[in-house]
Every structure is written in C-alpha cells, then in structure tokens.
Amino acid sequence: MTNPRILHCVSSLQVGGAEKCAVNLLTCQHALGYKVAALSFGKPAEPFQSVLESRGIRVINNNESIIRRLVRTVRILKGFDVIHIHSPAVIRAFMPVFPFLMGKKVLYTHHGEDSPDQKGMRLSHWLAALYINKDFAVSEKVKLSVKQRYNWEPARTDVIPNGVLLSKGDVTAPATPFKFACVARMVPLKQIDKVVTAFAQADIPQSELHLFGDGPERPAVEAAVAKHNLQHRVVLHGNVLDEDEIYRHVDCLVINSTTEGLPMALIEALARGKPAISTPVGEIPNLDKRYHFCLFSKDDTAALSEVMKTMASSPEQWQMLARNGKQLVEESYSIEQVSRTYLNAVS
C-alpha cells in the first residue's frame, strides 16, 4: 500500500510547543519515506521554517489576501491524503473551505488549554466536528479544557503526549563546570530571574547557568545577573533551535514555572540523559512517580538554591535520575511511537 501524503497545518512556525511537535513529526515521517509538507499561515522568515527546509522538508506559506488564500488552500488540500491540524487558528482559517476536508482523513491535536482570542472559534469548531476523523490532546488537562472551550464531549478526544527525537548516546557523567540550564520563553510565569537569584545564593563552585530563550522578561533576567555580578557564570544564549547545541550546555534542566503542562524542554532533556529540577506543577509530578528523574523545589528561591546544591553535589543521584529519565522517554515519548499512533488512527 502506498504511503499516505501528509500535510501538517500550523498557524505559524514560530518557536512554540505545538510548532515543535509538528516539526518533530514532519522530521520523523520524512525520514520514514512519507511524502510530507507543512502548511503555515505565517511568514517564510519564521525560525522553524528554516529548520524544516534544512532537512529537505517542504514548507508551504499561505498568507495572501483572504480570497487568494482560500483558493490556494483548496488547491493545497487536494494534494494530500491526511491533514493533521495543530492549531485552533487553523481550524478557524479552514472554516470557509470545510467541505473540501470532508473526504480527507483529518487529525486534530490540541496542544494547549487556551484558544486564540479570535471571533468565530466556537462556530469553526462546531463545523470541524463534521470533518475531523480523530481528535487528540497532549495531556489529560488539555483534554478536559476541550469541553469547556468547544463543548466537545471528552470521550471523543484521546490523549497522546508530545514526542521527541531520541538520542543514541549513553548517559555520561557531567563534566566540570556543572551546567544548569533553563530552556523557555522569558515570560513571567517561568520566573527565570528567580533562577538566577537561586543560582547566586547556591554559590556552587565550578558551576554555570545557561539560559536559552527570549521574551519580555529578559531585562529582568539581565538585571538579576548584573545584581549578583554573575556575568562570567551566567550565559544568555537567546533563541537557539539546534537541540544538540542547547543540550551541550546542560547537565541539569531547571524549571521554575508557576504553571506548566508537560514541557517539551523537559522531555528533550530527559531524552539526552539530563535530569531536572522543577517546581511541582502540571504533569511533571505525576510523570516522576513512574520514573524518578526529577528533584522538586518549592516556589521559593532559597528552596531552589538548596535543591541545586543537592543536584550538583551528588554524582550517584545524578546518574540514577539521568538513566531513569532516558528510559522513560525511550519507552513512552519517542516521536516514532507518537507518529505510529497518529497514522494508525487514520489507517
């Protein structure tokens, strides 16, 4: 049987969890020999577009005037057998052309608990219920939010976690200096300035803090670095998309958020044998009950500081956490497994 032609549809290819999931699926399915492409309603200069194109994956940008965009959308849809939608904004964009989706195999993945504040979301999702073959959410919490947002019964939505590309390397002991890292947008709920303060208070010899990401809280983060005179030990890398480059600077991922689902950065770190420190938020504590890969901290800089000391000073514990996390991802979060589940749903 000929492999289906698969179109992954995103509102943009900016840096984000939904976009990263689509990129991982496209990369995996392309490597397996499927004809795949990304349909983006964003602009060609967006970060993940260059990543996909560097891997030989076609990206179709569709951001023209509304009439031309709709005509082109219909033409694009005709060239694919499976349409995988990753954004409520795409559901809204497809509303005027929904009859052309009725004969397709359509998957929809809910990646977050909120929808864009745009008119027509409720109506567009009412129509989408007519053409979507299979509905997914990336966590139980996201699944429950679907009922509230679109009045869809939870029974129609299955949970499938985000998948990541696995690392083939073995777990290796951290080198000197010991490298803590945050991989997140610099927004208030991530509390990255407090991570800088906790790192300063911990005063761990021969250690560094690497910060990946950008956002409106960057000035507060830079101020914390300057306040504690840590310019020589805290590195702000900005947005970096090359995962190998990121995790070269990670011995322990630090998550200091006030709220989370299941962060992609966490799964990516565990896949490379890097344990974590986290506040007890979202799905992280539930996941840690299965495989102990994380040390937890209260939402308090002094508490975080103590946990950072513990992680850096116990090589045996670090090795155990690292191995557990890598095993968890290999068993439950590989992008190959996730891709198979999606494709089985429309086979």
FIPA-345528 format. One record per residue: residue number from 1; residue in one letter; x, y, z of N, C-alpha, C in turn. Coordinates in steps of 0.05 Angstrom, whole numbers. Layout:
# FIPA-345528
 num residuo    npx    npy    npz   capx   capy   capz    cpx    cpy    cpz
 NUM       A      X      Y      Z      X      Y      Z      X      Y      Z
...
***
This chain:
# FIPA-345528
 num residuo    npx    npy    npz   capx   capy   capz    cpx    cpy    cpz
   1       M     17    -24      0      0      0      0     18     25      0
   2       T     10     45    -17     26     69    -19     23     86      7
   3       N     45     97     16     44    114     40     27    138     35
   4       P     10    146     54     -6    170     50     10    195     49
   5       R      0    215     35     12    241     33      1    258     57
   6       I     19    269     73     12    281     99     18    310     99
   7       L     -2    326    106      2    355    109     -2    363    138
   8       H     18    375    150     16    385    177     11    415    176
   9       C    -11    424    190    -20    451    187    -16    466    213
  10       V     -2    489    212      3    505    235     -3    534    229
  11       S     -9    550    249    -15    578    245     11    593    239
  12       S     34    583    249     59    596    243     81    575    249
  13       L    106    582    243    129    566    250    148    581    269
  14       Q    135    597    286    150    610    308    157    588    329
  15       V    174    596    348    182    577    369    159    572    388
  16       G    151    548    391    129    541    410    125    511    411
  17       G    110    502    431    107    473    435     92    459    412
  18       A     70    471    403     55    459    381     72    458    355
  19       E     86    480    350    103    480    326    125    460    328
  20       K    137    457    352    158    437    356    148    409    352
  21       C    124    403    362    113    377    357    109    371    327
  22       A     99    391    313     95    388    284    122    384    270
  23       V    142    399    278    169    396    266    180    367    271
  24       N    177    357    296    186    330    302    172    309    286
  25       L    145    312    283    130    293    267    138    294    238
  26       L    141    317    227    150    321    200    177    308    195
  27       T    196    313    214    223    302    211    222    271    211
  28       C    207    260    230    205    231    233    192    219    208
  29       Q    169    229    199    154    218    177    169    221    151
  30       H    183    243    148    200    247    124    222    226    123
  31       A    235    221    146    256    200    148    246    172    141
  32       L    220    168    148    208    141    142    198    138    114
  33       G    201    159     98    194    157     69    167    167     62
  34       Y    153    180     80    127    191     74    131    218     58
  35       K    112    223     41    111    250     28     97    269     48
  36       V    113    287     59    102    305     79    108    334     71
  37       A     92    352     82     96    380     79     83    395    102
  38       A     92    419    107     80    437    127     65    459    113
  39       L     40    464    122     25    487    113     26    508    136
  40       S     38    531    131     40    551    151     26    577    142
  41       F     10    588    159     -2    614    153     15    637    163
  42       G     39    631    171     59    651    179     77    660    156
  43       K     99    672    163    117    684    143    141    666    139
  44       P    153    667    115    176    649    109    200    652    128
  45       A    203    675    140    227    680    157    225    669    185
  46       E    203    655    191    200    645    219    220    623    225
  47       P    228    620    250    251    603    257    249    574    249
  48       F    226    561    254    225    533    248    222    527    218
  49       Q    216    547    202    215    542    174    243    535    163
  50       S    263    550    172    290    544    162    299    517    172
  51       V    291    509    196    298    482    206    286    461    187
  52       L    261    463    181    248    443    163    261    443    136
  53       E    266    466    125    277    467     98    305    456     97
  54       S    320    460    119    347    449    120    347    418    121
  55       R    324    406    129    321    377    130    308    367    104
  56       G    304    384     85    293    375     59    263    372     60
  57       I    249    386     79    220    384     82    207    409     70
  58       R    187    405     54    174    427     40    156    442     60
  59       V    158    469     58    140    486     74    124    503     54
  60       I     98    503     57     80    519     40     70    542     57
  61       N     77    567     49     67    590     63     42    600     49
  62       N     21    606     65     -4    615     53    -15    638     69
  63       N     -4    662     63    -12    686     78    -19    709     60
  64       E    -32    703     38    -40    723     18    -67    736     27
  65       S    -79    752      9   -105    764     15   -125    742     18
  66       I   -147    747     32   -165    726     41   -176    709     18
  67       I   -184    721     -4   -196    706    -26   -174    688    -39
  68       R   -151    700    -45   -130    684    -57   -120    662    -37
  69       R   -120    668    -11   -112    648      8   -131    625      9
  70       L   -157    630      7   -177    608      7   -175    591    -18
  71       V   -172    604    -41   -169    589    -66   -144    571    -65
  72       R   -123    583    -55    -97    567    -53   -100    545    -33
  73       T   -114    550    -11   -118    529     10   -132    505     -3
  74       V   -152    509    -18   -167    487    -31   -148    471    -49
  75       R   -132    485    -65   -113    472    -83    -92    456    -67
  76       I    -83    467    -45    -63    453    -29    -75    427    -17
  77       L    -99    430     -6   -112    407      8   -116    383    -12
  78       K   -121    389    -37   -126    368    -56   -101    350    -60
  79       G    -78    360    -54    -53    345    -59    -45    326    -36
  80       F    -62    323    -15    -55    307      8    -78    289     17
  81       D    -70    266     29    -90    247     38    -97    251     67
  82       V    -76    258     84    -80    262    112    -74    291    119
  83       I    -93    303    133    -89    331    141    -87    331    172
  84       H    -64    339    183    -60    340    212    -59    369    221
  85       I    -79    377    236    -81    405    245    -70    408    273
  86       H    -54    428    277    -41    432    303    -49    458    317
  87       S    -69    472    307    -75    498    319   -105    504    316
  88       P   -118    515    337   -146    524    333   -148    547    313
  89       A   -127    563    310   -128    584    290   -130    572    262
  90       V   -118    549    257   -120    536    231   -149    526    227
  91       I   -161    515    247   -189    507    246   -207    530    237
  92       R   -201    553    248   -216    578    240   -210    585    212
  93       A   -185    583    203   -178    590    176   -191    572    155
  94       F   -195    546    164   -207    527    146   -238    529    144
  95       M   -250    545    161   -279    546    163   -293    551    136
  96       P   -284    570    119   -298    574     94   -294    552     74
  97       V   -274    534     77   -269    513     58   -274    485     69
  98       F   -289    484     91   -291    458    105   -303    436     88
  99       P   -320    441     67   -330    419     51   -307    404     37
 100       F   -285    417     31   -263    404     18   -247    386     36
 101       L   -253    387     62   -240    369     81   -257    344     88
 102       M   -281    344     78   -299    322     85   -289    295     74
 103       G   -276    295     52   -266    270     41   -238    263     49
 104       K   -226    279     66   -198    274     75   -198    259    102
 105       K   -175    248    109   -171    237    135   -158    260    152
 106       V   -173    269    171   -165    294    186   -160    287    215
 107       L   -136    295    225   -129    293    253   -127    321    264
 108       Y   -134    323    290   -132    349    303   -119    345    330
 109       T    -97    359    336    -84    357    362    -86    383    377
 110       H    -97    382    401    -99    405    419    -73    405    435
 111       H    -58    427    433    -32    429    446    -33    446    472
 112       G    -53    462    475    -54    480    498    -83    481    510
 113       E    -85    495    532   -110    496    547   -126    521    538
 114       D   -115    538    522   -128    563    514   -129    564    483
 115       S   -148    580    473   -150    585    445   -144    614    439
 116       P   -135    621    415   -131    649    408   -157    664    411
 117       D   -155    689    419   -178    706    424   -187    717    397
 118       Q   -201    700    381   -210    708    355   -239    701    352
 119       K   -254    718    338   -282    712    333   -285    688    315
 120       G   -307    673    319   -312    650    302   -300    624    311
 121       M   -286    624    334   -273    600    344   -294    578    350
 122       R   -315    585    364   -335    566    371   -349    554    347
 123       L   -357    572    328   -370    563    304   -352    546    286
 124       S   -327    554    283   -309    539    267   -304    511    278
 125       H   -304    509    304   -300    482    316   -326    466    315
 126       W   -349    479    315   -374    464    310   -373    451    282
 127       L   -364    466    263   -362    455    235   -340    434    234
 128       A   -318    439    249   -296    420    248   -304    392    258
 129       A   -323    391    276   -332    365    286   -344    348    264
 130       L   -352    361    242   -363    346    219   -342    332    203
 131       Y   -317    343    202   -297    332    184   -273    319    198
 132       I   -270    324    224   -247    312    238   -252    283    244
 133       N   -233    266    235   -235    237    239   -226    229    267
 134       K   -205    242    277   -195    235    303   -184    259    317
 135       D   -191    261    343   -184    285    359   -165    276    381
 136       F   -144    292    386   -124    285    406   -118    310    423
 137       A   -109    304    448    -98    325    465    -71    315    476
 138       V    -53    333    483    -26    325    491    -25    319    521
 139       S    -47    324    536    -47    316    564    -76    314    573
 140       E    -81    302    596   -108    300    607   -119    328    613
 141       K   -103    346    623   -112    373    629   -121    387    604
 142       V   -106    384    583   -115    397    557   -140    384    547
 143       K   -143    358    550   -167    344    542   -192    355    556
 144       L   -190    359    582   -212    369    597   -220    398    589
 145       S   -200    413    580   -206    441    571   -221    441    545
 146       V   -220    420    529   -234    420    503   -264    422    507
 147       K   -275    409    528   -303    410    534   -312    439    540
 148       Q   -296    452    556   -303    480    564   -301    499    540
 149       R   -281    495    523   -277    514    501   -297    509    478
 150       Y   -301    484    470   -316    479    446   -341    461    450
 151       N   -346    454    475   -369    437    482   -367    410    468
 152       W   -343    400    464   -339    373    454   -338    354    477
 153       E   -351    331    475   -350    311    496   -322    300    499
 154       P   -312    297    523   -285    287    527   -280    259    515
 155       A   -301    243    513   -298    216    502   -288    216    474
 156       R   -292    238    459   -283    238    431   -253    244    428
 157       T   -240    253    450   -212    261    449   -195    241    464
 158       D   -174    232    450   -154    214    462   -129    230    469
 159       V   -116    221    490    -91    235    499    -67    220    487
 160       I    -50    236    474    -25    226    464     -4    247    469
 161       P     17    241    484     37    261    492     54    270    468
 162       N     66    293    471     85    302    451    109    282    450
 163       G    119    278    427    142    260    423    167    276    416
 164       V    190    264    422    216    277    416    234    258    401
 165       L    253    269    387    274    253    373    292    242    394
 166       L    297    216    393    314    203    414    343    207    408
 167       S    359    208    430    388    210    428    400    182    429
 168       K    418    175    412    430    149    412    453    145    432
 169       G    462    167    444    485    166    462    477    155    489
 170       D    497    145    504    493    135    531    494    159    550
 171       V    483    154    574    485    174    596    515    176    604
 172       T    525    201    604    552    206    613    553    225    636
 173       A    572    222    653    574    239    677    579    268    669
 174       P    568    287    685    573    315    678    602    322    681
 175       A    611    340    664    639    349    666    640    374    684
 176       T    663    385    687    667    409    703    671    432    683
 177       P    657    455    686    638    461    707    610    448    704
 178       F    596    444    726    569    433    725    550    455    713
 179       K    535    447    693    519    466    679    489    463    683
 180       F    477    482    697    448    484    699    438    500    675
 181       A    413    495    667    402    509    644    372    512    646
 182       C    362    534    636    333    538    631    329    540    601
 183       V    309    526    591    302    527    563    273    535    561
 184       A    268    561    558    240    571    560    238    600    550
 185       R    214    607    542    210    636    537    212    652    563
 186       M    224    675    561    227    692    584    201    709    589
 187       V    182    695    601    157    707    608    153    704    639
 188       P    135    720    651    133    720    680    129    692    693
 189       L    112    675    681    106    650    694    130    631    696
 190       K    151    636    680    175    619    680    194    626    703
 191       Q    192    651    713    207    660    736    238    655    733
 192       I    248    662    710    276    656    705    295    675    720
 193       D    285    699    726    302    717    742    306    706    770
 194       K    286    691    781    289    678    807    309    655    806
 195       V    310    642    782    330    620    779    358    632    781
 196       V    362    656    769    388    669    771    395    675    800
 197       T    375    686    815    379    692    843    386    667    860
 198       A    371    645    855    376    620    869    404    609    862
 199       F    412    612    837    439    603    829    460    619    844
 200       A    456    645    847    475    662    861    476    654    891
 201       Q    453    648    903    452    641    931    465    613    936
 202       A    463    596    916    474    569    920    504    570    921
 203       D    516    588    906    545    592    906    560    565    903
 204       I    553    551    882    565    524    877    591    528    862
 205       P    613    519    873    639    523    859    638    509    832
 206       Q    652    520    812    655    509    786    628    501    774
 207       S    610    520    772    583    515    760    576    539    743
 208       E    558    534    724    549    555    705    518    552    703
 209       L    506    574    694    477    574    688    474    584    659
 210       H    462    567    642    457    574    614    428    578    609
 211       L    421    601    597    393    609    593    387    610    563
 212       F    369    593    554    361    592    526    332    602    523
 213       G    328    622    506    302    633    502    303    663    504
 214       D    281    676    497    280    705    498    251    713    504
 215       G    246    738    508    219    747    514    219    772    531
 216       P    195    781    539    193    807    552    206    808    580
 217       E    212    786    592    225    786    618    256    787    616
 218       R    267    788    593    296    788    590    309    811    606
 219       P    298    836    605    311    857    621    312    850    651
 220       A    292    837    662    292    830    690    313    808    695
 221       V    316    790    676    336    769    679    364    782    678
 222       E    369    799    659    395    813    657    401    829    682
 223       A    380    842    693    384    857    718    392    839    741
 224       A    380    815    742    387    796    764    416    787    760
 225       V    424    782    735    452    774    730    471    796    739
 226       A    465    821    732    482    843    740    482    848    770
 227       K    459    845    783    457    850    812    475    831    827
 228       H    477    806    818    493    786    832    521    783    820
 229       N    528    801    801    554    800    789    561    773    777
 230       L    543    762    761    546    735    751    551    735    721
 231       Q    560    757    710    564    758    681    583    737    671
 232       H    602    728    687    622    709    679    612    680    683
 233       R    589    676    696    579    649    701    551    644    691
 234       V    537    664    682    510    661    670    511    669    641
 235       V    503    652    623    504    657    595    476    659    583
 236       L    469    681    571    443    684    558    447    679    528
 237       H    437    657    518    442    648    491    421    659    472
 238       G    398    669    482    376    677    464    362    652    453
 239       N    347    656    432    333    633    420    353    616    404
 240       V    354    591    411    371    571    397    354    548    389
 241       L    353    540    364    336    518    354    351    492    352
 242       D    377    493    350    393    468    348    394    454    375
 243       E    380    432    377    378    418    403    405    407    412
 244       D    422    398    393    448    389    401    465    411    413
 245       E    462    435    402    476    458    413    466    465    441
 246       I    439    464    445    428    470    471    438    451    492
 247       Y    434    425    487    439    405    508    469    399    512
 248       R    486    410    495    515    410    500    521    427    525
 249       H    503    445    532    507    463    554    488    456    578
 250       V    479    431    580    460    424    601    470    399    615
 251       D    473    401    641    476    377    659    450    373    675
 252       C    436    395    680    410    393    694    392    415    684
 253       L    368    408    676    348    428    667    334    438    692
 254       V    330    464    693    315    477    715    289    489    705
 255       I    267    480    717    240    491    710    230    504    736
 256       N    225    530    735    216    545    759    189    558    754
 257       S    172    545    739    147    556    730    126    556    751
 258       T    107    575    749     83    574    766     62    556    755
 259       T     63    550    729     44    532    717     57    520    692
 260       E     50    495    687     61    481    663     41    459    656
 261       G     44    449    632     31    424    624     52    402    627
 262       L     62    393    605     86    375    604    105    388    585
 263       P    125    403    594    143    419    577    158    401    557
 264       M    159    410    532    175    396    512    205    396    520
 265       A    213    419    532    242    420    540    249    398    560
 266       L    230    391    577    236    370    597    240    343    583
 267       I    222    336    565    224    311    551    250    310    534
 268       E    256    332    521    281    334    505    306    330    522
 269       A    306    342    546    328    339    564    331    310    573
 270       L    309    298    582    309    270    591    319    252    569
 271       A    311    257    544    318    240    522    349    239    519
 272       R    362    260    528    391    262    525    406    255    552
 273       G    391    243    570    403    235    595    409    258    614
 274       K    392    279    613    396    302    631    373    304    651
 275       P    378    301    677    356    302    696    347    331    700
 276       A    327    334    718    315    361    721    310    368    750
 277       I    308    394    754    297    406    778    272    421    770
 278       S    250    418    785    225    432    777    208    439    801
 279       T    193    460    798    170    464    816    150    442    811
 280       P    133    435    830    114    412    827     89    421    812
 281       V     92    426    786     70    437    770     62    418    747
 282       G     37    421    738     28    406    715     30    376    717
 283       E     38    364    695     40    335    694     67    324    705
 284       I     85    342    712    112    333    719    113    315    744
 285       P     99    322    766     99    304    789     87    277    783
 286       N     66    276    767     53    251    761     72    233    744
 287       L     86    246    726    105    231    709    128    221    726
 288       D    137    237    745    160    230    761    154    206    779
 289       K    128    201    785    121    178    802    127    152    787
 290       R    126    153    760    132    129    745    162    123    744
 291       Y    177    144    738    206    141    736    218    166    749
 292       H    232    162    771    243    185    786    266    197    771
 293       F    261    220    759    281    234    743    285    263    752
 294       C    271    271    773    270    300    779    272    304    809
 295       L    285    326    817    284    336    844    265    360    844
 296       F    248    361    864    228    383    865    235    404    885
 297       S    228    429    878    233    452    894    207    467    899
 298       K    204    479    923    182    498    927    186    522    910
 299       D    165    537    907    166    562    891    179    584    909
 300       D    205    580    914    219    597    933    249    596    926
 301       T    262    619    924    289    620    915    308    605    934
 302       A    303    607    960    320    593    979    318    563    976
 303       A    293    553    972    289    524    969    301    515    943
 304       L    298    530    921    311    523    896    341    522    898
 305       S    352    541    912    381    542    916    391    516    930
 306       E    377    507    950    385    482    964    383    458    946
 307       V    363    457    929    360    434    911    381    434    890
 308       M    389    458    880    410    460    861    437    450    873
 309       K    442    456    898    465    446    912    465    416    913
 310       T    442    405    920    439    376    922    445    362    895
 311       M    434    373    874    438    361    848    467    361    839
 312       A    480    383    844    508    386    835    528    371    852
 313       S    520    364    876    540    352    895    537    322    898
 314       S    518    310    883    514    281    886    515    267    859
 315       P    539    259    850    542    246    824    525    220    822
 316       E    524    205    843    509    179    842    479    184    838
 317       Q    468    204    852    440    211    848    435    221    820
 318       W    453    238    811    451    249    784    450    227    763
 319       Q    468    207    765    468    185    746    442    169    747
 320       M    431    164    771    406    150    773    383    165    760
 321       L    381    191    766    360    207    755    362    208    724
 322       A    387    211    714    392    213    686    383    187    671
 323       R    390    165    682    383    139    669    353    134    670
 324       N    340    141    692    312    138    694    297    155    674
 325       G    305    180    671    292    197    652    295    188    623
 326       K    319    179    617    324    170    589    307    145    583
 327       Q    305    127    603    289    103    599    259    110    595
 328       L    250    129    611    222    138    608    216    147    580
 329       V    233    165    570    228    176    543    230    154    522
 330       E    249    136    524    252    115    504    227     97    504
 331       E    215     93    527    192     75    528    165     89    521
 332       S    163    115    526    137    127    523    135    153    506
 333       Y    158    165    499    157    191    487    173    194    461
 334       S    180    172    449    195    174    424    176    183    402
 335       I    186    200    384    169    211    363    160    189    344
 336       E    176    167    342    168    145    324    142    132    335
 337       Q    140    128    361    116    117    373     92    135    369
 338       V     97    161    374     75    181    372     65    182    343
 339       S     84    182    324     76    182    295     59    158    288
 340       R     68    134    297     53    110    291     24    111    302
 341       T     21    122    326     -6    125    338    -23    143    321
 342       Y    -13    165    312    -28    183    295    -36    170    269
 343       L    -17    156    256    -23    145    230    -41    120    232
 344       N    -39    106    254    -58     83    258    -86     93    261
 345       A    -90    117    271   -116    128    275   -131    133    249
 346       V   -116    136    227   -130    141    202   -124    120    181
 347       S   -113     97    190   -107     76    171   -132     59    165
***
